[in-house]
Amino acid sequence: MNVLVTGAAGFIGSHVIARLLQRGDTVIGVDNLNDYYSPNRKRRNLAQALLNPRFRLHEIDIRDRRAMESLFAREPISKVIHLAAMAGVRASILNPAVYKEVNVDATAGLLDLASRHDIANFVFASSSSVYGEAARLPFFEDDPDIVPASPYAATKRASEQLCFDCHRLYGLRCTCLRYFTVYGPRGRPDMAPYLFVQAILEGSELTMFGQGDSARDYTYVDDVVDGTIAALDADLPFEIINLGNSRPVTLRHFIQLIEHFSRQSAIIRRAPVQRGDIPITCADITKAKRLLGYSPKVEIEEGLQRFVDWYHTDVVGQGEISISQAPLAVGDSRELVGTVEG
Ligand SMILES: NC(=O)c1ccc[n+]([C@@H]2O[C@H](COP(=O)([O-])OP(=O)(O)OC[C@H]3O[C@@H](n4cnc5c(N)ncnc54)[C@H](O)[C@@H]3O)[C@@H](O)[C@H]2O)c1
C-alpha cells in the first residue's frame, strides 16, 4: 500500500511511518520542517526511515496548493494519514490566523485532492481539545455539548466537519481520530510531559497549580499508532473516534513518577488553580474498541520510564535543547495544567 503521511517529521508522524515501513508499506512523507520546534529534531525523528528505500520525504508546505497537486499527480498514493498541523493550544491563541491557514484551509485543499484522486481512506488527526470545558466525563464522541475552547481546538473541530462534508458530497471515506495527550519518545517539546521531564532532569522549578489533583488521560504513542493504523486499515465510511487511554493520571502522581524514574526531586512552586482549568480529561474508548479493536497496552509507569530513558539518551545525550530555548515556559499554566493538549 502507498500511504501519504503529512506531518511526517513530527512526533506522531515519525512513529506512524516507522510502523508502516516495518509492515511493508511504501510511505510518501510530507513535512515543511517548520521551526515551531527544532527542525533538527524533526530531521532526527526521520533518520531511520530515510534509510529505507520505501520512504520518500517531500519538503512541502501543505498550504502550497500547486506543490500538493503535483505531488498527487506524481506519486501513486492510495491512502492518506493527515497529521500536519500547527499544534499547541497557547500558540494558537497568540497567532490564530496561521492556525486557520494550516489546519483548516490546507486540510480543505488536501481533502479536495483526496476526493479527486480516488483515495481509499483518509485518516485525520483531531484532538481531545475539541471537547472544551462543558463536555461530560468520560468524553464521548457524540456529546452534543462540546465547545472548543481555543483557536486550535476550533480548527480541529472545523476540519472534522470538512471531512464529513467531503464524505457526504464525494463519498471520501474519512476517520477523524481525537488523540488524548500523547507522550513518549520524540515527544513534542511544548507539551507538559516533555516540559516536566525537562524541568526535573535539569533541576529547574516547575509550577503546580492547586493541589496537583487535576488529571490528564495520557496516551502512550505506540498505542496511538496502533489505533491510527487500525483506522487506516478499517473500511469505515465516516467516523469520529477517541484514541485515549481512559485512565486519567493526576498531576501530582505524574510528577512523582518522573521523580522516581529520573531519581531526581522536582522543585515545585505552588500556585492557585487557574480559572478555566479543566480538572480532568478522560476518553470513552468504547467506540475505538468496537470499530478498531483498539486496546491501549502501555501503562503510565512503563510509558514514563521509556520516556525518561529516551530523554536521557536522546535529548541530554545529544545536548540538544536547553530550557531557555524551549518554546513555552515551564510555569505556563495553560500548557501544563489548563489545556487538554495540542
Ligand atoms: N501530540 C498530541 O498529544 C496530540 C494530541 C491531539 C492531536 N494531535 C494532533 O496530531 C498531529 C500530530 O501531532 P504531533 O504531536 O506529532 O505534532 P508535531 O508538531 O510534532 O508534528 C506536526 C508536523 O507537521 C508539520 N507541519 C506543520 N505545518 C505544516 C505545513 N504547513 N506543511 C507541512 N508540514 C507541516 C510540522 O513540521 C511537524 O513536523 C497534529 O495534527 C496534532 O494537532 C496531537
The ligand as an SDF file (V2000), in Angstrom:
LIG
                    3D

 44 48  0  0  0  0  0  0  0  0999 V2000
    0.7060   15.1430   20.4850 N   0  0  0  0  0  0  0  0  0  0  0  0
   -0.5390   15.1670   20.9810 C   0  0  0  0  0  0  0  0  0  0  0  0
   -0.7650   14.9250   22.1880 O   0  0  0  0  0  0  0  0  0  0  0  0
   -1.7040   15.4540   20.0880 C   0  0  0  0  0  0  0  0  0  0  0  0
   -2.9720   15.4930   20.6570 C   0  0  0  0  0  0  0  0  0  0  0  0
   -4.0690   15.7580   19.8580 C   0  0  0  0  0  0  0  0  0  0  0  0
   -3.9060   15.9510   18.4920 C   0  0  0  0  0  0  0  0  0  0  0  0
   -2.6510   15.9330   17.9580 N   0  0  0  0  0  0  0  0  0  0  0  0
   -2.5310   16.1630   16.5080 C   0  0  0  0  0  0  0  0  0  0  0  0
   -1.7440   15.1300   15.9440 O   0  0  0  0  0  0  0  0  0  0  0  0
   -0.9800   15.6570   14.8570 C   0  0  0  0  0  0  0  0  0  0  0  0
    0.4900   15.3680   15.0630 C   0  0  0  0  0  0  0  0  0  0  0  0
    0.8710   15.9910   16.2950 O   0  0  0  0  0  0  0  0  0  0  0  0
    2.3560   15.9240   16.8500 P   0  0  0  0  0  0  0  0  0  0  0  0
    2.2600   15.9770   18.3320 O   0  0  0  0  0  0  0  0  0  0  0  0
    3.1090   14.8520   16.1760 O   0  0  0  0  0  0  0  0  0  0  0  0
    2.8790   17.3500   16.3670 O   0  0  0  0  0  0  0  0  0  0  0  0
    4.2520   17.7780   15.6640 P   0  0  0  0  0  0  0  0  0  0  0  0
    4.2900   19.2590   15.7130 O   0  0  0  0  0  0  0  0  0  0  0  0
    5.3850   17.0280   16.2630 O   0  0  0  0  0  0  0  0  0  0  0  0
    4.0410   17.2680   14.1740 O   0  0  0  0  0  0  0  0  0  0  0  0
    3.3600   18.0360   13.2010 C   0  0  0  0  0  0  0  0  0  0  0  0
    4.2610   18.1070   11.9620 C   0  0  0  0  0  0  0  0  0  0  0  0
    3.5530   18.8310   10.9640 O   0  0  0  0  0  0  0  0  0  0  0  0
    4.4720   19.6380   10.2750 C   0  0  0  0  0  0  0  0  0  0  0  0
    3.7660   20.7760    9.6920 N   0  0  0  0  0  0  0  0  0  0  0  0
    3.1670   21.7980   10.3570 C   0  0  0  0  0  0  0  0  0  0  0  0
    2.6890   22.6960    9.4750 N   0  0  0  0  0  0  0  0  0  0  0  0
    2.9640   22.2000    8.2380 C   0  0  0  0  0  0  0  0  0  0  0  0
    2.7180   22.6860    6.9320 C   0  0  0  0  0  0  0  0  0  0  0  0
    2.1110   23.8740    6.7140 N   0  0  0  0  0  0  0  0  0  0  0  0
    3.1250   21.9400    5.8760 N   0  0  0  0  0  0  0  0  0  0  0  0
    3.7600   20.7600    6.0710 C   0  0  0  0  0  0  0  0  0  0  0  0
    4.0380   20.2660    7.2930 N   0  0  0  0  0  0  0  0  0  0  0  0
    3.6480   20.9860    8.3620 C   0  0  0  0  0  0  0  0  0  0  0  0
    5.4690   20.0900   11.3480 C   0  0  0  0  0  0  0  0  0  0  0  0
    6.7230   20.4850   10.7790 O   0  0  0  0  0  0  0  0  0  0  0  0
    5.5720   18.8450   12.2110 C   0  0  0  0  0  0  0  0  0  0  0  0
    6.6770   18.0480   11.8400 O   0  0  0  0  0  0  0  0  0  0  0  0
   -1.3190   17.1340   14.7800 C   0  0  0  0  0  0  0  0  0  0  0  0
   -2.3400   17.3130   13.8340 O   0  0  0  0  0  0  0  0  0  0  0  0
   -1.8310   17.4560   16.1620 C   0  0  0  0  0  0  0  0  0  0  0  0
   -2.7090   18.5560   16.1560 O   0  0  0  0  0  0  0  0  0  0  0  0
   -1.5470   15.6810   18.7160 C   0  0  0  0  0  0  0  0  0  0  0  0
  1  2  1  0
  2  3  2  0
  2  4  1  0
  4  5  1  0
  4 44  2  0
  5  6  2  0
  6  7  1  0
  7  8  2  0
  8  9  1  0
  8 44  1  0
  9 10  1  0
  9 42  1  0
 10 11  1  0
 11 12  1  0
 11 40  1  0
 12 13  1  0
 13 14  1  0
 14 15  2  0
 14 16  1  0
 14 17  1  0
 17 18  1  0
 18 19  2  0
 18 20  1  0
 18 21  1  0
 21 22  1  0
 22 23  1  0
 23 24  1  0
 23 38  1  0
 24 25  1  0
 25 26  1  0
 25 36  1  0
 26 27  1  0
 26 35  1  0
 27 28  2  0
 28 29  1  0
 29 30  1  0
 29 35  2  0
 30 31  1  0
 30 32  2  0
 32 33  1  0
 33 34  2  0
 34 35  1  0
 36 37  1  0
 36 38  1  0
 38 39  1  0
 40 41  1  0
 40 42  1  0
 42 43  1  0
M  CHG  2   8   1  16  -1
M  END
$$$$
